Amino acid sequence: MDILRKIQDHREKEEELKWEGTFSEYLELLRERPYLAQSAHSRVYNMIKSAGVEEDHDHKKFKFFDEDIYGLDEAMEKLVEEYFHPAARRLDVRKRILLLMGPVSGGKSTLVNLLKRGLERYSHTDEGAVFAIKGCPMHEDPLHLIPQHLRKEFQDDYGIRVEGSLSPLNTMRVEKEYDGRIEDVLVERIFFSEDKRTGIGTFSPSDPKSQDIADLTGSIDFSTIAQYGSESDPRAYRFDGELNKANRGVMEFQEMLKCDEKFLWHLLSLTQEGNFKAGRFALISADELIIAHTNEAEYKSFIANKKNEALHSRMIVMPVPYNLKVSQEERIYEKMIRESDIRDVHIAPHTLKVAAMFTILTRLKESKKASIDVLKKMRLYDGEILEGFSDVDVEELKKEHSDEGMSGIDPRYVINRISSTIIKKELTSINALDVLRSLKDGLSSHASISKEDQERYLDFISLARKEYDEIAKKEVQKAFVYSYEESAVTLMDNYLDNVEAYCNKAKLRDPLTGEELNPDERLMRSIEEQIGVSENAKKAFREEILIRISAYARKGKKFDYQSHERLREAIQKKLFADLKDVVKITTSTKTPDEQQLKKINEVVATLVDEHGYNSSSANDLLKYVGSLLNR
């Protein structure tokens, strides 16, 4: 089987990556590749950077997050540039717990999982290779073997700074197993793995009465006390707490603010001094990134408690809001559907887009500018170009509300409602109206939505419905016009002849009579008005078309129906306006005649072949648009 062959190949690659040698051999490696001796924070930053960085004006986009985090480029840029980057440079922020704060289903857990999975992969690369003292349960940094009094010389020689003290267990092992010869201590390459508890740990609080601090810091192995004679012998201690196992990598502290205080105080020493107390030993050094996550309500409750001031000052709080871009919200739904059992159901085009519109509207806050309503704001945030608005306006809008995106409908609600509709009605195909109906029905049973919010959300469903009405009409318009493709091309050629004559101050010759005629202003305006070209702007628009035609000619290319997006849209709208009565009659007649039936079949075929519908959703769309046009 192919899968078995791949498993074997993977196993062989893993074997090739393994390395074992003495500490002196490890130092030779460092001489050649000093980047191997990086801190946990530095490793995370380099991992993110290695995936690629796109710079656009004053912003950076980190590709590491592209596949799983949608619409949060600015939040991710802030996270990397304000926490990971300075922490990698050993600035003071590395002595802070990273607390991700955001609404439910906003992507906090996804972000942490992305970092954990990323580190697992990165530790298999040359740049992310990690080496540890062999046999150490905490995967200790071999450089801890260098005595304190020689570290300054080592830094001058290798350019590598050593932080942290050798653990009690390895101090004993150096004496008993290696007779104090640190150069002979065995070092091995390790690979991060959450499953194998190597360099990645996860701590989740349970019942405060039953949870033991040993879950964090390890515990005494009572079965070995008789053998070793004392609880203070490190060989009689299990260094298997999450803080022990996450050393050199990352530890996720789930629901940290719900945790008992005694667990949190251990983090103060670890974050500030890089060590923690365990058993009857001196402080144990650990180099790890601690990531916690919480929601806004829990965070506010936490900081209101004066007893938490010391811990609060050891945190860097990074907001992780909901995505505010319709196109990116669609991607979230597509991903969730791919991972579900409803992936085989046909979802008509624009269904997820309309659901995303509703969701984004619930997350937006009203602008203080009278000229911008929530619909305009939604479009601007999604990158649409609206006349009279620039990128500067968008940046100003984002600064109006610091908490925008921290409330509203979460993605899981939408997917749950889609799933509910499919399962209840046993549908094999759904469209935007099915989903909007389901979203509306679910509001009253959603426990966390207040009556006031319900009323607002119903208004947003109406807005999303109106947006869909326009999308549906345009979709049918395109399909009908496609069936009249020849008419569209003829109309465009006629328009271009008149534009050329207008711009060159020339006359047209009637092909039948040979008579010279002025450019047909009524024809040109009837097309230009379809896309909002004003009387004042018509000259510039026509000259732009002519320049485009010239540019195509210089390159030896033919200017055609697809060459200018706005002109194509204008032609389609003009044709559709002329065809509107045909569409009305064709889509609303209960017993269409042979000619009408042929036209319906042509349009359905176009919707299926060109626009991604199936026959059921295409027919539903035609009936719906027919009803809209007959109102």
C-alpha positions in Angstrom: 0.0 0.0 0.0 1.1 3.5 -0.8 0.3 4.7 2.7 2.6 2.1 4.3 5.4 3.1 1.9 5.0 6.7 3.0 5.1 5.7 6.7 8.3 3.8 6.0 9.8 6.8 4.2 8.9 9.1 7.1 10.5 6.7 9.6 13.7 6.6 7.5 13.8 10.4 7.4 13.4 10.6 11.1 16.3 8.2 11.6 18.5 10.4 9.3 17.7 13.5 11.4 18.8 11.9 14.7 22.1 13.0 16.2 24.0 12.0 19.3 27.4 13.0 20.6 29.4 14.3 23.5 29.2 17.8 24.9 32.6 18.6 23.3 31.2 17.4 19.9 28.1 19.6 20.4 30.3 22.6 21.0 32.0 21.9 17.6 28.5 22.0 16.1 27.8 25.3 17.8 31.1 26.7 16.4 29.7 26.0 12.9 26.0 26.8 13.6 25.7 29.1 16.5 22.0 29.7 15.7 21.3 26.2 17.2 21.6 27.8 20.7 18.5 29.9 20.6 16.0 30.6 23.3 12.4 29.3 23.2 11.0 32.8 22.3 13.7 33.2 19.6 12.8 29.8 18.2 9.1 30.7 17.9 9.9 34.0 16.3 12.3 32.5 13.8 9.7 29.8 13.0 7.1 32.4 12.2 9.5 34.5 10.1 10.8 31.4 8.2 7.4 30.9 6.6 7.7 34.3 4.8 6.8 37.9 5.5 5.1 40.2 3.0 5.6 44.0 3.6 3.0 46.4 2.3 3.4 50.1 3.1 3.7 50.2 6.9 2.3 46.7 7.6 3.7 43.2 7.7 1.8 40.0 6.8 3.2 36.8 8.3 2.4 33.9 6.0 2.8 31.4 8.9 -0.8 32.2 9.9 -2.4 32.2 6.4 -3.8 28.7 6.3 -5.6 28.7 9.6 -6.1 32.3 10.8 -8.4 34.4 8.6 -8.8 38.2 8.5 -6.6 38.9 11.5 -3.5 40.1 9.8 -3.3 43.2 11.9 -3.7 41.3 15.2 -1.1 38.8 14.1 1.3 41.6 13.1 0.9 43.2 16.6 1.4 39.8 18.3 4.7 39.1 16.4 6.1 42.6 16.4 5.1 43.6 19.9 5.7 40.3 21.7 7.6 37.6 19.8 10.2 39.8 18.1 11.3 41.8 21.2 11.1 38.6 23.3 13.4 36.9 20.8 15.9 39.8 21.3 15.9 39.1 25.0 14.0 42.3 25.8 11.9 42.4 29.0 8.6 41.2 27.3 10.0 37.7 27.3 9.5 37.8 31.1 5.8 38.0 30.6 3.0 35.5 30.2 1.3 35.9 26.8 -2.4 36.2 27.4 -4.6 36.0 24.4 -8.0 37.7 25.0 -10.9 37.5 22.7 -14.5 36.3 22.2 -15.6 32.7 22.0 -14.6 30.9 18.8 -12.5 33.9 17.8 -9.4 31.8 17.0 -7.4 31.8 20.2 -7.2 28.0 20.5 -6.5 27.7 16.8 -3.6 30.2 17.1 -2.1 28.3 20.0 -2.5 25.0 18.2 -0.9 26.5 15.1 2.2 27.6 17.2 2.4 24.1 18.7 2.1 22.2 15.4 4.5 24.7 13.8 7.1 24.1 16.5 6.8 20.3 16.0 7.6 20.7 12.3 10.2 23.4 12.9 12.2 21.2 15.2 12.7 18.8 12.3 14.4 21.5 10.2 18.1 22.5 10.3 17.2 26.1 11.5 14.9 24.8 14.3 17.0 21.9 15.5 17.0 21.4 19.3 19.6 19.6 21.3 19.4 18.4 24.9 21.3 16.5 27.6 20.5 12.8 26.8 18.3 11.1 29.4 17.1 14.4 30.9 13.3 14.3 31.5 13.3 18.1 31.1 15.3 18.1 27.8 17.8 20.5 29.4 19.9 22.8 27.4 23.5 21.3 27.2 25.0 24.8 27.7 23.8 24.7 31.3 26.8 22.4 31.8 29.2 25.3 31.4 30.2 26.5 34.9 29.0 30.1 35.8 32.6 31.4 36.1 33.4 30.4 32.5 30.3 31.7 30.8 31.6 35.2 30.1 34.6 33.7 28.3 32.3 31.3 26.4 30.2 34.3 25.3 33.2 36.2 24.1 34.5 33.1 22.2 31.2 31.8 20.7 29.0 34.8 20.8 26.4 32.8 22.7 24.9 34.0 25.9 24.1 31.2 28.5 21.3 31.6 30.9 20.0 29.2 33.6 21.5 26.7 36.0 22.1 23.0 35.7 19.2 21.1 37.2 19.6 19.1 40.4 19.2 15.8 38.5 21.8 16.6 35.9 24.2 18.0 38.5 24.1 14.7 40.2 24.4 12.7 36.9 27.5 14.7 35.9 29.2 13.7 39.2 28.0 10.1 39.4 27.8 9.0 35.8 30.6 11.2 34.2 33.0 11.7 37.1 32.6 15.5 36.7 33.8 15.4 33.1 31.2 17.7 31.4 32.9 17.3 28.0 31.8 13.6 28.0 28.2 14.2 28.9 26.0 12.8 26.1 23.9 15.2 24.0 21.1 14.3 21.6 18.9 16.0 19.1 15.3 16.1 20.3 12.0 16.7 18.3 9.2 18.6 19.8 6.0 16.6 20.2 2.9 17.3 22.3 1.9 13.7 22.2 5.3 12.5 23.5 5.4 15.5 25.9 8.6 16.8 24.5 9.0 20.6 24.5 5.2 21.2 24.3 2.9 21.1 27.3 -0.7 21.8 28.0 -2.2 22.5 31.4 -6.0 22.6 31.9 -7.5 23.4 35.3 -9.9 21.0 36.8 -11.7 20.9 40.2 -9.6 23.1 42.5 -10.1 20.7 45.4 -8.7 17.7 43.6 -6.0 19.2 41.3 -2.5 18.8 42.5 0.4 21.3 42.0 2.4 18.2 40.9 0.5 18.5 37.6 2.6 21.6 37.0 5.9 20.9 38.7 6.3 17.1 39.0 6.2 15.0 42.2 8.1 12.7 44.5 8.3 9.1 43.4 7.6 7.3 46.7 8.5 3.9 45.3 12.2 5.0 44.9 12.7 6.7 48.3 13.8 3.5 50.0 16.3 3.0 47.1 17.8 6.5 47.2 17.2 7.2 50.9 15.8 10.8 50.8 13.1 12.9 49.3 15.7 15.5 48.4 17.5 13.0 46.1 16.6 14.2 42.5 16.5 10.6 41.4 13.5 10.1 43.7 11.6 12.8 41.9 9.4 12.7 38.8 10.2 15.7 36.7 7.0 15.1 34.7 4.9 18.2 35.4 3.8 20.4 32.4 6.4 23.0 33.3 9.1 20.4 33.2 8.0 18.8 29.9 7.4 22.1 28.2 11.0 23.2 28.8 12.7 24.6 25.6 9.4 25.1 23.9 5.9 26.3 24.7 3.3 25.6 27.4 -0.4 26.3 26.8 -2.2 27.4 30.0 -5.9 26.8 29.2 -8.5 28.9 31.1 -5.6 30.3 33.2 -7.8 32.9 35.0 -10.1 30.2 36.3 -7.1 28.5 38.0 -6.4 28.3 41.7 -4.0 31.0 43.0 -1.4 28.6 44.1 -0.9 27.4 40.5 -0.6 31.0 39.3 2.1 32.1 41.7 4.5 29.4 40.3 4.3 31.4 37.0 5.6 34.6 38.6 9.1 33.2 39.3 9.2 31.3 36.0 8.3 34.3 33.9 10.4 36.8 35.8 13.5 34.8 36.8 13.3 31.8 34.4 13.0 29.2 37.2 10.4 27.6 39.4 10.3 25.7 42.7 9.8 21.9 42.8 10.2 19.5 45.6 13.1 19.9 48.1 15.5 21.3 45.5 17.0 24.6 44.6 15.1 26.6 41.9 14.9 24.7 38.6 15.7 26.7 35.4 13.2 26.5 32.6 13.2 28.2 29.2 9.6 28.2 27.8 7.0 30.4 26.3 3.8 30.4 28.4 0.6 31.2 26.4 -2.8 31.5 28.2 -6.1 32.5 26.8 -9.3 33.9 28.2 -12.4 35.9 27.3 -13.0 39.6 28.1 -15.5 39.0 30.9 -13.1 36.7 32.8 -10.2 39.1 32.2 -12.1 42.1 33.6 -13.0 40.1 36.7 -9.4 39.0 37.1 -7.9 42.5 37.0 -10.7 43.8 39.3 -9.3 41.6 42.1 -6.5 43.5 43.8 -4.8 40.2 44.9 -3.9 39.6 41.2 -1.9 42.8 40.6 1.5 41.1 40.8 0.4 38.5 38.3 -1.3 41.0 36.1 1.9 43.0 35.8 3.6 39.8 34.5 1.3 39.5 31.5 1.2 40.9 28.0 -2.4 41.0 26.9 -3.0 40.5 23.2 -6.5 41.0 21.9 -7.6 38.4 19.3 -10.9 39.8 18.0 -13.3 38.3 15.5 -12.5 38.7 11.8 -14.2 41.7 10.3 -13.8 40.9 6.6 -16.7 39.1 4.7 -14.3 37.3 2.3 -12.2 35.9 5.1 -15.3 34.9 7.1 -16.4 32.8 4.0 -13.0 31.1 4.2 -13.6 30.2 7.9 -17.0 28.6 7.0 -15.5 26.7 4.1 -12.8 25.3 6.3 -15.3 24.3 9.0 -17.5 22.6 6.4 -14.5 20.8 4.9 -13.8 19.3 8.3 -17.4 18.3 8.9 -19.8 15.6 7.7 -21.8 18.2 5.6 -19.0 18.7 3.1 -20.9 16.6 0.5 -24.0 18.8 0.6 -24.3 21.2 -2.4 -24.1 24.8 -1.1 -25.3 27.3 -3.7 -22.9 30.1 -4.7 -23.1 33.2 -2.5 -24.7 31.3 0.4 -21.7 31.5 2.7 -21.0 35.1 1.6 -24.5 36.2 2.6 -24.2 34.4 5.9 -20.8 36.1 6.4 -22.3 39.5 5.7 -24.9 38.9 8.5 -22.1 37.8 10.9 -19.8 40.7 10.1 -22.6 43.2 10.5 -23.2 41.9 14.1 -19.6 42.5 14.9 -19.3 46.1 13.6 -19.9 49.2 15.6 -21.6 52.3 14.3 -19.2 54.8 12.9 -19.2 58.4 14.3 -19.1 59.6 10.7 -22.6 60.3 9.4 -21.6 59.4 5.8 -20.7 55.8 6.7 -23.4 53.3 7.6 -22.6 49.7 8.7 -23.0 48.4 5.1 -20.4 50.8 3.7 -18.1 50.0 6.6 -18.5 46.3 5.9 -17.5 46.9 2.3 -14.6 49.1 3.1 -13.2 46.7 5.6 -13.4 43.9 3.0 -11.2 46.0 0.6 -13.9 47.2 -1.7 -13.2 50.5 -3.4 -16.0 53.0 -2.7 -16.2 56.4 -4.4 -15.1 59.2 -2.0 -13.3 56.9 0.4 -9.6 56.0 0.7 -7.3 53.8 2.7 -6.8 56.6 5.1 -10.6 56.6 5.8 -10.4 52.9 6.5 -7.6 53.3 9.0 -9.5 56.1 10.8 -12.6 53.9 11.0 -10.5 51.1 12.6 -9.3 53.6 15.3 -12.8 54.7 16.3 -13.6 51.7 18.5 -10.7 49.8 20.2 -13.1 46.9 21.1 -14.6 46.4 17.6 -14.7 42.7 16.8 -14.8 41.6 20.5 -18.5 40.8 20.3 -21.1 39.6 17.8 -22.1 36.2 16.3 -19.4 33.6 16.3 -18.6 31.2 13.3 -19.8 28.1 15.1 -23.3 29.5 15.4 -23.5 29.9 11.7 -22.2 26.4 10.9 -24.5 24.9 13.6 -27.5 26.6 11.9 -26.4 25.4 8.5 -26.0 21.8 9.9 -29.4 22.0 11.6 -31.1 23.0 8.4 -29.5 20.2 6.4 -30.2 17.5 9.0 -33.8 18.5 9.9 -35.0 18.8 6.3 -32.6 16.1 4.9 -31.5 18.5 2.2 -28.9 17.8 -0.4 -28.7 21.4 -1.5 -29.0 24.7 0.4 -29.1 28.3 -0.7 -28.7 31.7 1.0 -32.4 32.0 1.8 -32.3 28.6 3.6 -29.4 29.8 5.7 -30.8 33.3 6.5 -34.1 31.6 7.6 -32.2 29.2 9.8 -30.0 32.0 11.3 -33.2 34.0 12.1 -35.0 31.0 13.7 -32.0 30.3 15.9 -31.7 33.7 17.5 -34.5 33.2 19.9 -33.0 30.0 21.3 -29.5 31.4 21.6 -28.9 31.8 25.4 -26.2 34.5 25.3 -28.1 36.9 22.9 -30.1 39.6 24.7 -33.5 40.8 23.5 -32.0 44.1 22.4 -29.3 42.3 20.4 -31.9 40.0 18.9 -33.8 43.0 17.5 -30.5 44.4 16.0 -29.6 41.0 14.5 -33.0 40.7 12.9 -32.4 44.0 11.2 -29.0 42.7 10.0 -30.7 39.6 8.5 -33.0 41.9 6.6 -29.9 43.9 5.3 -28.2 40.7 4.3 -31.4 39.6 2.5 -31.4 42.8 0.5 -27.8 42.3 -0.4 -28.6 38.8 -1.6 -31.5 40.1 -3.7 -29.1 42.3 -5.6 -26.5 39.5 -5.9 -29.3 37.1 -7.2 -30.5 39.5 -9.8 -27.0 40.1 -11.0 -26.3 36.4 -11.2 -29.4 35.7 -13.3 -28.5 38.9 -15.4 -25.1 37.4 -16.2 -26.6 34.1 -17.1 -29.2 35.6 -19.4 -26.7 37.9 -21.0 -24.4 35.0 -21.5 -27.2 33.4 -23.6 -27.2 36.7 -25.5 -23.4 36.8 -25.8 -23.6 37.8 -29.4 -25.9 40.8 -28.6 -23.5 41.9 -25.8 -20.5 41.9 -28.2 -22.5 43.8 -30.9 -23.6 46.4 -28.3 -20.1 46.8 -27.1 -18.7 47.3 -30.6 -21.3 49.9 -31.3 -20.4 51.7 -28.1 -16.7 51.6 -28.9 -17.3 53.0 -32.4 -19.2 56.0 -30.9 -16.6 56.5 -28.1 -13.8 56.6 -30.6 -15.6 59.1 -32.8 -16.5 61.2 -29.7 -12.9 61.3 -28.4 -11.4 62.1 -31.9 -14.1 64.7 -32.6 -15.0 62.7 -35.7 -18.2 61.6 -37.3 -19.6 58.0 -37.9 -20.7 56.8 -41.3 -24.0 55.0 -41.6 -23.2 51.5 -43.1 -26.4 51.5 -45.1 -26.9 55.0 -46.4 -23.3 56.3 -46.2 -24.6 59.3 -44.3 -22.2 61.0 -41.8 -23.6 61.0 -38.3 -22.6 62.5 -34.9 -21.7 60.1 -32.1 -24.8 58.6 -30.5 -24.8 60.4 -27.1 -28.0 58.7 -26.0 -26.6 55.2 -26.6 -23.3 56.0 -24.8 -25.1 57.6 -21.8 -27.6 54.7 -21.6 -24.7 52.3 -21.1 -22.5 54.5 -18.8 -25.4 55.4 -16.5 -25.7 51.7 -15.7 -22.5 51.9 -13.6 -22.9 55.4 -12.2 -20.7 57.4 -14.6 -21.9 60.9 -14.2 -22.3 63.6 -16.9 -19.1 65.3 -15.6 -17.1 62.0 -15.6 -18.2 60.7 -19.0 -15.3 62.3 -20.9 -12.7 60.9 -18.6 -14.3 57.4 -18.7 -14.4 57.4 -22.5 -10.8 58.5 -22.8 -9.8 55.8 -20.3 -11.5 53.2 -22.6 -9.6 54.6 -25.6 -6.3 54.5 -23.8 -6.9 50.8 -22.8 -7.7 50.0 -26.5 -4.4 51.6 -27.6 -2.4 49.8 -24.9 -3.9 46.5 -26.1 -3.1 47.3 -29.7 0.6 48.2 -28.9 0.9 44.7 -27.3 -0.6 43.1 -30.3 -3.7 42.0 -28.3 -7.3 42.4 -29.2 -9.6 44.5 -27.0 -12.7 42.4 -26.4 -15.8 42.0 -24.2 -13.7 40.8 -21.2 -11.0 43.5 -21.4 -12.5 46.2 -19.2 -14.4 45.0 -16.1 -16.5 48.2 -15.6 -17.5 48.4 -19.3 -18.4 44.7 -19.3 -20.6 45.3 -16.2 -22.3 48.3 -17.9 -23.0 46.3 -21.1 -24.5 43.5 -19.1 -26.7 45.8 -17.0 -27.9 47.6 -20.2 -28.7 44.3 -21.9 -30.4 43.0 -18.8 -32.5 46.2 -18.4 -33.6 45.7 -22.0 -34.2 41.9 -21.3 -36.0 42.4 -17.9 -39.4 41.8 -19.3 -38.2 38.6 -21.0 -36.7 37.5 -17.7 -40.0 38.3 -15.8 -42.1 36.4 -18.2 -39.7 33.4 -18.6 -39.2 32.9 -14.9 -42.7 33.5 -13.6 -44.8 31.7 -16.2 -46.3 28.5 -14.7 -46.7 26.8 -18.1 -43.9 28.2 -20.3 -44.1 27.8 -24.0 -41.5 25.9 -26.0 -39.5 29.1 -26.7 -39.6 30.2 -23.0 -38.7 26.6 -21.9 -35.7 26.6 -24.2 -34.5 30.0 -22.7 -34.9 28.7 -19.1 -32.9 25.6 -20.0 -30.1 27.7 -21.5 -29.9 29.9 -18.5 -30.0 26.9 -16.1 -27.2 25.3 -18.1 -25.2 28.6 -17.9 -25.7 28.8 -14.1 -24.6 25.2 -13.7 -21.6 25.3 -16.1 -20.3 28.8 -15.5 -21.4 29.8 -12.0 -21.2 26.7 -9.8 -24.9 25.9 -9.2 -26.5 22.5 -9.5 -29.8 22.1 -11.4 -31.9 22.4 -8.2 -30.3 25.5 -6.8 -30.2 27.1 -10.3 -34.0 26.6 -10.7 -34.6 28.0 -7.2 -32.6 31.1 -8.1 -34.5 31.7 -11.3 -37.9 31.4 -9.5 -36.7 33.7 -6.7 -35.4 36.4 -9.1 -38.6 36.1 -11.2 -40.6 36.8 -8.0 -38.4 39.8 -7.2 -38.8 41.3 -10.7 -42.6 40.8 -10.5 -43.0 42.7 -7.2 
